[in-house]
Amino acid sequence: MVQIDSDFWKTELFPILDEITRLSTFRRFDTTIANALERHIMFAMFSVRTLIERNRISQELLAKKIELRVYPKRSLKPVTWLNNHDIDELFDLNAPKPKQLMLKDLCNQIIHSYILIPLEDGRKFTDILVCSDRLRNEWLYVIPLARLVELIRDVAFDYPSRMHITFNAKRRDYDIRTYK
């Protein structure tokens, strides 16, 4: 049996980054552009999470805390498929709070997104509003698109050179940590 190396996941991030960058500016807003942007972001974050799970990202990058803003839930009304577009009614957009996420948690927010809305300002997408199915009744995350692109690029260029492997008897498998 042949074990497939994970480097192609990183290589594939570069054309996705090019598309995200290209789609982030537009002449006239069109939902087709927003949908394509969402698709490329989803592919990128799935690739990043795959690299995390295959221990192909350094601990240094995984340990970085990502500074974001969140909007707290405003009402007791649950976020549902019938109202998830009523952002201003569900979340307090006048009370943003700072929050930190780890890279894996950010991936999960996007991959399991219950809400994922690109925000535009003029002729450019600036931020992504997102919350996962699990946290949809707590927070709405605001991710600057430029920061997301920077994180994906950091992953694409992150090639660990050292590995520490320890057997975990409880999991009956190895804990693997990679370092630059």
Backbone bond lengths (Angstrom), bond angles and torsions (degrees), N, CA, C in turn:
res aa  C-N    CA-C-N  psi(-1)  N-CA   C-N-CA  omega(-1)  CA-C   N-CA-C  phi
1 M - - - 1.453 - - 1.532 108.47 -
2 V 1.296 116.48 138.49 1.457 122.43 -179.10 1.523 109.27 -98.64
3 Q 1.339 116.09 130.28 1.457 119.99 174.37 1.523 108.26 -89.59
4 I 1.312 116.36 128.28 1.455 121.17 -177.82 1.522 109.34 -88.06
5 D 1.320 115.16 130.60 1.454 120.76 177.65 1.526 109.39 -72.23
6 S 1.306 116.81 152.37 1.472 121.57 -175.94 1.517 113.94 -92.64
7 D 1.321 117.82 0.53 1.463 119.56 -176.10 1.520 113.13 -60.78
8 F 1.332 117.22 -29.30 1.470 117.81 179.97 1.521 111.37 -63.29
9 W 1.346 117.98 -26.00 1.462 120.02 176.35 1.523 110.11 -63.45
10 K 1.334 116.37 -38.39 1.469 120.24 178.33 1.520 111.00 -71.21
11 T 1.320 116.43 -43.33 1.464 120.94 179.67 1.524 110.85 -59.15
12 E 1.314 117.09 -39.03 1.466 121.17 -179.01 1.525 112.77 -70.52
13 L 1.327 116.99 -16.41 1.466 119.48 178.82 1.529 112.21 -68.20
14 F 1.327 117.84 -29.69 1.472 119.96 -176.87 1.527 113.32 -63.79
15 P 1.347 120.15 -48.43 1.474 117.75 176.36 1.530 112.82 -66.12
16 I 1.325 117.17 -30.40 1.466 119.70 176.78 1.525 109.56 -66.74
17 L 1.321 116.92 -42.46 1.464 120.89 176.91 1.525 111.06 -60.65
18 D 1.331 116.59 -41.27 1.467 120.47 177.36 1.526 110.77 -59.73
19 E 1.329 116.57 -41.86 1.470 120.49 -179.76 1.524 111.71 -68.64
20 I 1.320 117.09 -41.91 1.469 120.35 177.76 1.527 109.35 -59.96
21 T 1.325 116.39 -45.23 1.467 120.96 179.56 1.529 110.54 -63.42
22 R 1.325 116.69 -44.16 1.469 120.59 -179.68 1.528 111.14 -63.37
23 L 1.331 116.22 -43.32 1.466 120.62 -177.23 1.528 112.76 -74.55
24 S 1.328 117.72 -17.71 1.468 119.53 -175.41 1.526 112.75 -70.08
25 T 1.329 117.97 -19.26 1.470 120.50 174.63 1.522 108.50 -118.50
26 F 1.306 115.77 146.63 1.466 120.34 -176.09 1.514 109.93 -153.72
27 R 1.312 115.83 160.32 1.469 120.31 178.15 1.518 111.25 -80.47
28 R 1.329 115.11 -42.39 1.455 121.29 -179.84 1.522 108.30 -141.93
29 F 1.329 116.93 134.87 1.462 119.93 -178.16 1.517 110.26 -61.62
30 D 1.312 113.88 138.96 1.462 121.62 178.54 1.528 106.60 -147.43
31 T 1.321 117.91 134.93 1.469 120.04 -179.12 1.528 111.58 -63.10
32 T 1.330 117.52 -25.65 1.459 120.26 177.17 1.525 110.70 -62.08
33 I 1.320 116.62 -38.88 1.468 121.30 178.12 1.524 109.78 -66.73
34 A 1.323 116.87 -44.77 1.469 121.02 179.27 1.530 110.51 -61.93
35 N 1.330 117.35 -40.40 1.465 121.07 178.71 1.526 111.60 -65.77
36 A 1.330 116.83 -41.03 1.471 120.64 178.16 1.522 110.34 -65.33
37 L 1.326 116.83 -40.81 1.464 120.84 177.65 1.526 110.03 -60.62
38 E 1.315 116.69 -46.46 1.467 120.99 178.39 1.524 110.91 -58.54
39 R 1.328 117.13 -44.28 1.469 121.37 -179.04 1.531 110.39 -61.03
40 H 1.318 118.17 -45.05 1.463 120.93 -178.63 1.526 111.49 -68.40
41 I 1.319 117.27 -37.55 1.468 120.28 175.95 1.524 109.82 -63.13
42 M 1.330 116.30 -42.73 1.462 120.91 179.68 1.534 110.72 -62.50
43 F 1.338 117.83 -45.21 1.471 121.24 177.53 1.522 110.87 -60.30
44 A 1.319 116.58 -44.28 1.469 120.64 -179.02 1.522 110.90 -61.89
45 M 1.316 117.02 -47.32 1.459 119.78 -176.25 1.528 111.76 -71.17
46 F 1.329 117.48 -30.61 1.464 119.92 173.61 1.533 109.10 -65.05
47 S 1.320 116.66 -42.05 1.469 120.68 177.78 1.524 110.73 -62.46
48 V 1.322 117.03 -43.41 1.461 121.02 179.54 1.529 109.95 -61.83
49 R 1.317 117.15 -45.50 1.470 118.67 -179.55 1.528 111.03 -65.58
50 T 1.312 117.34 -36.38 1.466 120.78 176.16 1.528 110.12 -60.66
51 L 1.321 116.65 -43.86 1.466 120.63 177.93 1.522 111.69 -63.95
52 I 1.311 117.33 -37.57 1.463 121.08 176.73 1.529 109.77 -62.45
53 E 1.324 115.90 -48.12 1.462 120.69 -176.69 1.527 112.96 -68.08
54 R 1.322 117.05 -23.32 1.465 121.61 177.98 1.535 111.94 -95.58
55 N 1.321 116.37 11.31 1.469 122.39 177.31 1.523 112.02 57.24
56 R 1.319 116.92 43.71 1.466 121.98 -179.10 1.526 112.34 -109.81
57 I 1.328 116.09 12.36 1.461 120.98 177.59 1.524 107.52 -124.83
58 S 1.311 116.03 138.54 1.463 120.73 -176.09 1.530 111.69 -67.89
59 Q 1.311 114.06 152.03 1.465 120.53 176.38 1.519 111.00 -61.10
60 E 1.340 116.29 -31.93 1.461 120.07 178.89 1.531 110.87 -59.71
61 L 1.324 116.93 -44.48 1.464 120.39 179.27 1.530 110.80 -72.60
62 L 1.312 116.83 -39.84 1.472 120.08 -179.98 1.525 112.30 -65.63
63 A 1.324 117.35 -28.23 1.464 121.30 -177.13 1.527 113.00 -82.01
64 K 1.328 117.51 -13.90 1.464 119.77 -179.44 1.520 110.28 -65.68
65 K 1.318 115.14 134.49 1.461 120.21 176.26 1.521 108.07 -91.31
66 I 1.300 115.87 132.15 1.456 122.20 -178.26 1.523 108.02 -96.60
67 E 1.315 115.36 118.78 1.464 121.78 -179.20 1.534 109.06 -80.39
68 L 1.327 115.88 124.59 1.465 122.31 179.53 1.517 109.56 -135.53
69 R 1.303 114.79 175.54 1.463 121.61 169.37 1.522 106.79 -114.31
70 V 1.320 114.69 150.51 1.459 120.67 174.45 1.521 109.11 -132.20
71 Y 1.303 114.58 149.96 1.461 120.59 171.20 1.524 106.44 -105.28
72 P 1.324 116.94 126.74 1.469 119.00 179.34 1.528 111.22 -73.37
73 K 1.300 114.86 156.42 1.461 121.13 175.76 1.517 107.77 -64.67
74 R 1.316 116.54 136.45 1.463 122.22 -174.76 1.529 111.85 -94.48
75 S 1.294 117.49 -42.17 1.464 120.33 -171.47 1.520 110.86 -118.96
76 L 1.321 114.30 168.19 1.459 119.99 175.95 1.528 111.58 -79.69
77 K 1.318 115.70 -13.39 1.460 120.67 178.49 1.527 109.17 -61.69
78 P 1.338 117.66 127.85 1.470 118.76 -179.09 1.534 111.45 -71.47
79 V 1.317 115.00 151.51 1.463 120.83 173.06 1.523 106.78 -78.62
80 T 1.310 115.81 124.10 1.469 121.31 -178.35 1.530 109.92 -128.81
81 W 1.315 116.01 174.13 1.469 120.32 176.93 1.524 111.65 -65.48
82 L 1.311 117.47 -22.60 1.460 120.16 -179.03 1.523 113.31 -87.02
83 N 1.346 118.01 -16.49 1.466 118.97 -178.15 1.532 113.75 -126.91
84 N 1.324 118.59 4.57 1.472 119.38 -172.91 1.530 113.86 -65.81
85 H 1.292 118.04 -7.50 1.471 121.65 175.47 1.539 111.84 -88.99
86 D 1.336 117.65 -10.99 1.469 122.28 179.99 1.529 110.63 -85.69
87 I 1.305 115.98 59.48 1.462 122.48 -173.70 1.529 112.12 -55.89
88 D 1.331 117.25 -47.96 1.474 119.96 -175.82 1.522 112.87 -68.94
89 E 1.312 117.86 -22.93 1.458 121.08 176.78 1.529 110.98 -81.94
90 L 1.327 117.16 -34.70 1.458 122.08 -174.75 1.533 113.89 -86.13
91 F 1.336 116.53 -32.58 1.459 120.70 -174.72 1.518 110.16 -123.36
92 D 1.326 115.68 148.95 1.462 120.91 -179.54 1.527 109.28 -85.15
93 L 1.324 116.48 92.35 1.455 122.65 -176.40 1.526 112.59 -73.28
94 N 1.338 117.26 -9.44 1.467 121.50 177.89 1.524 112.47 -94.45
95 A 1.334 117.16 0.79 1.465 120.07 -177.09 1.529 111.67 -131.06
96 P 1.340 117.58 59.47 1.472 118.13 179.03 1.523 110.77 -65.76
97 K 1.309 115.34 145.42 1.460 121.67 179.40 1.534 108.43 -126.37
98 P 1.334 116.59 146.21 1.472 118.35 175.56 1.530 109.85 -74.19
99 K 1.294 115.68 146.03 1.469 120.99 178.24 1.522 107.92 -150.66
100 Q 1.309 115.77 151.71 1.455 121.29 177.53 1.517 109.55 -117.21
101 L 1.314 114.99 141.57 1.464 121.38 175.90 1.516 108.78 -130.73
102 M 1.301 116.11 150.79 1.454 121.34 170.41 1.533 106.99 -85.97
103 L 1.311 116.27 161.10 1.463 121.37 -176.02 1.532 112.03 -57.55
104 K 1.318 117.13 -44.05 1.470 119.77 -179.37 1.532 111.03 -62.84
105 D 1.327 117.04 -38.76 1.462 120.86 179.11 1.527 111.27 -66.97
106 L 1.328 116.29 -37.98 1.464 120.06 176.54 1.526 110.19 -64.09
107 C 1.317 116.16 -43.49 1.474 119.86 176.21 1.522 110.77 -55.74
108 N 1.314 116.01 -45.94 1.465 120.16 -177.68 1.524 111.94 -65.58
109 Q 1.333 117.49 -37.28 1.470 119.75 177.34 1.529 110.29 -59.45
110 I 1.314 116.19 -41.24 1.463 120.17 -177.24 1.526 111.32 -78.23
111 I 1.319 117.35 -47.14 1.472 120.50 -177.80 1.524 111.30 -62.57
112 H 1.331 116.97 -38.57 1.466 121.27 -179.67 1.526 111.38 -100.10
113 S 1.314 116.89 28.72 1.465 120.54 -173.31 1.523 112.49 -62.85
114 Y 1.287 113.56 132.18 1.459 122.91 172.78 1.523 107.74 -95.82
115 I 1.331 114.17 -33.51 1.462 122.56 172.75 1.520 106.14 -126.76
116 L 1.319 116.69 131.18 1.457 122.00 172.55 1.519 106.38 -147.36
117 I 1.325 115.64 106.43 1.461 121.11 -175.32 1.519 109.27 -130.45
118 P 1.332 117.38 119.63 1.468 118.40 173.20 1.529 109.58 -77.12
119 L 1.328 116.29 133.90 1.464 121.51 178.04 1.519 109.01 -97.16
120 E 1.320 115.69 136.29 1.457 119.48 179.98 1.518 110.35 -117.73
121 D 1.314 113.44 148.75 1.455 121.56 177.75 1.523 106.40 -132.46
122 G 1.301 115.51 102.43 1.462 119.19 -176.08 1.510 110.93 73.59
123 R 1.303 115.89 -110.62 1.467 120.79 -177.94 1.522 111.97 -117.74
124 K 1.322 115.56 34.30 1.456 119.50 -175.94 1.527 110.31 -151.26
125 F 1.328 116.28 137.91 1.457 120.39 170.34 1.521 107.46 -79.89
126 T 1.323 116.65 130.85 1.458 121.16 -175.58 1.524 113.38 -110.46
127 D 1.318 116.07 -37.56 1.463 121.43 -175.04 1.519 109.60 -141.39
128 I 1.322 113.42 165.82 1.458 121.57 172.91 1.521 107.12 -121.62
129 L 1.326 117.05 128.30 1.463 121.43 171.13 1.518 106.66 -94.16
130 V 1.318 116.26 129.32 1.463 118.89 -176.54 1.517 110.70 -151.51
131 C 1.316 115.05 146.01 1.459 122.13 167.31 1.516 107.83 -153.21
132 S 1.302 114.91 144.62 1.459 120.84 -177.87 1.524 110.58 -80.07
133 D 1.309 114.19 166.98 1.464 119.66 176.44 1.529 110.68 -59.83
134 R 1.327 117.43 -34.21 1.468 121.25 -177.78 1.526 112.84 -74.84
135 L 1.333 118.18 -35.77 1.469 121.14 -175.81 1.529 113.49 -107.03
136 R 1.294 117.87 12.21 1.475 120.97 -174.74 1.523 113.58 -62.12
137 N 1.306 118.06 -23.14 1.459 121.07 -179.95 1.526 112.70 -98.85
138 E 1.344 116.46 17.06 1.460 120.98 177.34 1.522 111.98 -122.61
139 W 1.353 116.76 -54.77 1.465 121.94 -171.31 1.516 111.34 -139.25
140 L 1.317 113.83 154.79 1.453 121.70 167.53 1.526 105.31 -121.27
141 Y 1.322 116.88 115.34 1.461 122.35 -176.72 1.520 110.43 -82.18
142 V 1.345 115.67 142.67 1.458 122.58 174.35 1.525 106.16 -113.52
143 I 1.322 116.06 113.79 1.457 121.06 -178.39 1.523 108.25 -112.25
144 P 1.326 118.46 114.89 1.463 119.30 175.19 1.529 109.58 -61.49
145 L 1.305 116.61 130.47 1.458 120.99 -177.41 1.534 111.03 -60.23
146 A 1.328 116.76 -38.20 1.465 119.88 178.86 1.535 110.77 -62.48
147 R 1.330 117.34 -38.20 1.478 120.86 178.57 1.517 110.45 -68.20
148 L 1.322 117.41 -39.04 1.463 121.44 178.47 1.528 110.40 -62.75
149 V 1.324 116.77 -44.58 1.469 121.41 177.85 1.528 110.00 -61.22
150 E 1.329 117.09 -42.22 1.464 121.69 178.62 1.535 111.17 -61.19
151 L 1.328 117.14 -43.06 1.466 121.05 179.30 1.526 111.56 -64.04
152 I 1.322 116.75 -44.38 1.465 120.40 179.61 1.528 109.76 -62.93
153 R 1.323 116.90 -41.46 1.469 121.40 177.91 1.536 110.20 -63.66
154 D 1.329 117.85 -41.62 1.467 120.84 177.15 1.526 111.01 -58.29
155 V 1.316 116.73 -41.83 1.465 121.10 178.59 1.524 110.48 -64.34
156 A 1.319 116.75 -44.33 1.468 121.04 -177.94 1.530 111.83 -60.96
157 F 1.330 117.40 -31.13 1.462 121.47 -178.81 1.533 113.55 -97.38
158 D 1.309 117.90 1.60 1.464 122.01 -176.10 1.537 109.72 -88.91
159 Y 1.324 115.74 109.06 1.468 121.05 178.66 1.523 109.07 -123.13
160 P 1.337 117.25 97.68 1.463 120.15 179.13 1.532 110.98 -61.82
161 S 1.322 115.89 148.34 1.463 120.00 -179.67 1.533 112.76 -117.14
162 R 1.336 117.10 -11.14 1.457 120.77 179.04 1.529 109.38 -128.67
163 M 1.340 114.55 152.75 1.460 120.09 -178.92 1.529 108.97 -138.32
164 H 1.326 116.20 137.75 1.465 121.64 175.67 1.528 106.78 -118.15
165 I 1.329 115.56 122.52 1.467 120.59 -175.95 1.520 109.04 -120.14
166 T 1.343 116.05 128.51 1.454 122.72 178.91 1.524 108.41 -134.15
167 F 1.349 116.18 134.87 1.460 118.66 178.07 1.526 109.81 -76.57
168 N 1.322 116.21 130.71 1.453 123.19 179.69 1.535 106.80 -106.53
169 A 1.328 116.25 103.41 1.465 121.29 -175.95 1.523 111.82 -62.45
170 K 1.317 117.09 -35.73 1.462 120.66 -179.29 1.532 111.20 -63.70
171 R 1.338 116.95 -43.32 1.460 121.31 179.26 1.526 112.57 -84.70
172 R 1.343 115.55 -14.25 1.460 122.14 -176.27 1.527 111.05 57.36
173 D 1.332 113.90 41.58 1.453 121.64 178.46 1.534 107.75 -158.77
174 Y 1.302 115.07 175.18 1.459 120.11 -179.01 1.521 111.73 -90.92
175 D 1.342 115.02 141.71 1.457 121.62 168.11 1.524 105.62 -92.49
176 I 1.301 116.10 125.73 1.463 121.05 -177.33 1.519 108.61 -119.14
177 R 1.331 115.15 129.41 1.463 121.40 176.07 1.521 107.51 -125.84
178 T 1.320 115.13 132.09 1.454 120.48 -179.57 1.522 109.79 -112.48
179 Y 1.340 116.01 146.79 1.461 121.89 -175.64 1.520 110.15 -137.00
180 K 1.327 114.47 155.55 1.470 119.88 175.10 1.504 109.82 -79.87
